[in-house]
Amino acid sequence: MKAIRVDKDWQKSLVYYIRYKFVTEAARTNSDKRDFFTVDWEFEGDKDLDRYILILDDNDNPVSTVRFLIDDNNYGMIERVRTLPGEERKGYGKTAMIEGENWLRDLGVKKAFVEAIPAALQFYEKTGYAYSNNQDVLKKHDDLFLMEKSL
């Protein structure tokens, strides 16, 4: 397994491939989330300042990714943790999270936040995140829970 701090266009293309495959599969298999998991929603808000971790498997195939940014309060905002369908529960998402957190630490960030869907709460809890009501970053989203972790 390889973790890459994305800094090349071809790497970002693989990140987008993973995210596209994830969201189209999620919309196809989760009828209750079709309005939530759309391609437009998935890529909405991507900015040039966003950073990405790309995870490749042992055969150099792209399997997982995470997007993060640093907000005006110098908090890390971890978003779009995505693993290809069929590649879940192999440690790829956890590795993407750890590498993203390491990069945030290298940039001087002391706290990270994630807005979690209910199905992912256990995953984030296992990676050290706890529920938060931090008013500096709390957004009002139905079906999402704010979680935080000191880095």
C-alpha positions in Angstrom: 0.0 0.0 0.0 1.2 3.5 -0.9 0.0 6.8 0.4 0.6 9.8 -1.8 0.2 13.5 -1.0 -1.3 14.6 -4.3 0.6 17.3 -6.1 0.3 16.2 -9.8 -2.6 16.3 -12.2 -2.5 12.6 -12.9 -2.8 11.8 -9.1 -5.8 14.2 -8.8 -7.4 12.4 -11.8 -7.2 9.1 -9.8 -8.7 10.8 -6.8 -11.6 12.0 -8.9 -12.0 8.5 -10.4 -12.3 7.0 -6.9 -14.8 9.7 -5.9 -16.9 9.3 -9.0 -17.0 5.5 -8.7 -17.9 5.8 -5.0 -20.7 8.2 -5.5 -22.3 6.5 -8.5 -22.2 3.1 -6.7 -23.6 4.7 -3.5 -26.5 6.2 -5.5 -27.2 3.0 -7.3 -27.2 0.8 -4.1 -28.7 3.1 -1.5 -32.1 4.3 -2.7 -32.7 6.3 0.4 -29.5 8.3 -0.3 -29.9 9.0 -4.1 -30.6 12.6 -3.5 -27.6 12.9 -1.1 -25.0 11.0 -3.2 -25.0 12.8 -6.5 -22.0 13.6 -8.7 -22.8 17.3 -8.5 -22.8 17.1 -4.7 -19.6 15.0 -4.5 -17.6 17.6 -6.4 -19.3 20.7 -5.2 -17.0 22.9 -3.2 -13.7 21.5 -4.5 -11.2 24.3 -4.5 -7.6 24.8 -5.7 -6.4 25.0 -2.1 -7.9 21.6 -1.2 -5.4 18.8 -0.5 -5.8 15.2 -1.3 -4.3 11.9 -0.1 -4.4 9.1 -2.7 -4.0 5.4 -1.6 -2.7 2.8 -4.0 -2.9 -0.9 -3.3 0.1 -3.2 -3.6 -0.4 -3.4 -7.4 -0.5 0.4 -7.7 -4.2 0.5 -8.3 -6.1 3.5 -6.9 -8.4 2.4 -4.1 -9.0 5.2 -1.6 -8.7 9.0 -1.1 -9.5 11.8 1.3 -9.9 15.5 0.7 -9.0 18.1 3.3 -8.6 21.8 3.7 -7.7 24.3 6.4 -10.4 26.8 7.4 -10.0 30.4 8.6 -9.6 29.2 12.2 -6.7 26.9 11.3 -8.8 23.8 11.8 -8.4 20.8 9.4 -11.6 19.9 7.7 -11.5 16.3 6.5 -14.0 15.5 3.8 -14.8 13.0 1.2 -13.2 9.9 2.6 -13.8 7.5 -0.2 -12.9 3.9 -0.9 -13.8 2.0 -4.0 -16.7 -0.4 -3.8 -15.3 -3.8 -3.0 -12.2 -2.5 -1.4 -13.7 -1.5 2.0 -12.5 -2.9 5.3 -8.9 -3.4 4.1 -7.4 -0.5 5.9 -7.3 1.9 2.9 -9.7 4.5 4.4 -8.0 4.4 7.7 -4.6 4.9 6.1 -5.9 7.8 4.1 -7.2 9.4 7.3 -3.9 8.9 9.1 -1.9 10.3 6.2 -4.2 13.3 5.9 -3.9 14.0 9.7 -0.1 13.7 9.4 -0.1 16.3 6.6 -2.3 18.6 8.7 0.2 18.3 11.6 3.0 19.1 9.2 1.1 22.3 8.3 0.7 23.3 12.0 -2.9 22.3 12.4 -3.8 21.2 15.9 -7.4 20.0 15.5 -9.3 18.2 12.7 -13.1 18.0 12.1 -15.2 15.7 10.0 -18.9 15.8 9.2 -20.0 12.2 9.2 -22.9 10.4 7.8 -24.5 8.0 10.2 -23.1 4.9 8.5 -19.6 6.2 9.0 -19.8 7.2 12.7 -18.2 3.9 13.9 -15.3 4.3 11.4 -14.5 7.8 12.7 -14.9 6.8 16.3 -12.4 4.0 15.7 -9.9 6.5 14.3 -10.1 8.7 17.4 -12.9 11.2 16.6 -15.5 12.2 19.1 -18.8 14.2 18.7 -18.4 17.9 18.7 -20.6 21.0 18.9 -17.9 23.5 18.1 -19.8 26.5 16.9 -16.9 27.8 14.8 -17.3 24.9 12.4 -20.8 23.5 13.0 -22.9 23.6 10.0 -26.6 22.6 9.9 -26.8 19.6 7.7 -29.5 16.9 8.0 -28.0 13.5 8.5 -24.5 14.7 9.3 -22.7 14.7 12.6 -19.8 16.9 13.5 -16.8 15.0 15.0 -13.4 16.3 16.1 -9.9 15.1 17.0 -6.9 16.8 18.5 -3.8 16.3 16.4 
